[in-house]
Amino acid sequence: MAYTTIDSKLLSRMFIAGAKNLEAKKEWINELNVFPVPDGDTGTNMTMTIMSAARELTQVDDSDMKAVCKAMSSGSLRGARGNSGVILSQLIRGFTKIVKTKDALTVEDLNEAFDKAVETAYKAVMKPKEGTILTVAKGGADKAKELAAQNVDMETFIREVILYMDEVLDKTPDMLPVLKQAGVVDSGGQGLMQALKGAQDVFLGKEVDLSLDGDGSAEEDEEEENVKFVYDTKFDVLLTKNFNIKTEQDFTKYLESIGDKAKVTVYEQDEVLEVSLLTNDPGLVLQKALLYGELHDVVVTNLRTKDKTITKTKKEEEIPMEHKDIAFVAVSVGDGLSEIFKGLGADYIIAGGQTMNPSTEDILNAVEKLNADHVIVLPNNKNIILAANQAQSLVTDKKLHVVPTKTIPQGITALINFMPDLSAEENVETMISEITNVKSGEVTYAVRDTQIDGKDIKQGDYMGIGDAGILAVNPDKEATSIEMLREMLKDGAELISVYYGQDVAEEEAQSLVSKINEFFPGVDVELQYGGQPIYYYIMSAE
């Protein structure tokens, strides 16, 4: 039987159910991404955003509306990833601004909260675009207002709002031609709908599993009885031996052979190797790691008993850095690109990018570690800029600046143009001006058949993606790269920079450079190892 009002306990359960429903549908939502790239991430970003809040909810008193709302808002804001995740977090933030003052929510309260949610989300986006999650949310707010005036009951209100939002979602391809071309509805809007439908199930009294990873539920305990890999193993290695890309690949392959392949993480930064995996033999893992350096901060958790063994030591990177007026945080993916950023003066590298958008929390943590009055963040991806801006509003002890770099080449150009004798504000102004002179392109492959930007794309085709869309499509990787560059150089250029990825042999990259020199005589060409996954080449023309 449905409820006539929503108290804090019910709101908490509805929110968690919404988060879990979104999580269950995330891969389907990822596939709705317009660009048929192998790293479509809307569903993943929205799920990680809302699950951050859901986990925080499990730690508060659900009989306290203010505490529930704070967990929903703070958890989603700090956990926000990607543009869709940031917009979702702002919708939640606006919603809780109204709800936190109520004891039990009525239809009129929800109407007011929906309106504030949409207002807050639209303000967070510099150039709101219709046909997106914003449009779907606005449709819900408009319908809420209409229904509240009709004095309908709560069950009718929720049902009709969701039905109307589904109608708006179905119309998003008519608002954005790129959606119609691809034959999909807006992925962010669909993610929002799945969260709301999960919440509606709890409101209607349906049986819903509300357990979350690590919440100690009976269901989870039963799963732990049957876990395939018992030990959650995390540790750092202070590298004392040469650890290049080949060594990393071999070490990763070894870990995957004795652990859960999907849970293996190996990340190197500043001569510190961070390792995480699930395995049945942590001893073998640690013995192997000792071949590369000294073990630090070893944490082994038995997933069946929750017993934890910890060896904690002070890491070199925790020693406070010398105070600086201006420090830089750059988002990068690939060991080669990260080394390039460090060489140009980046003080902290956040692992991420198109393949995994860092959260607002990740950016805040990086900024916190830097001993500087001003920190300039280079997102280097258009899907990370909103999260960086959100971090900007949460920093209190130093001045955070965001240079809205949309690509890796723009980030490199920004650092090249840093002038130590200028103020942070002057440098940001210069960088923003200079990055407009850079044209960027990326070569990857298509994961499905589609039509976009007037181009017919078949699964497995190579795509050259420029700043404003797909520039080239071809079954041949080299031909795609040349065709993409031809489009990028229509207005001329003096320098082409090529960064080849982890799946490209150096000989293959050298062969491409020879072809570039042949097709574009008179233009200087630089080749550097980037090591990035998914994207065979990242290129820039200046």
Disulfide bonds with the S-S distance in Angstrom:
none
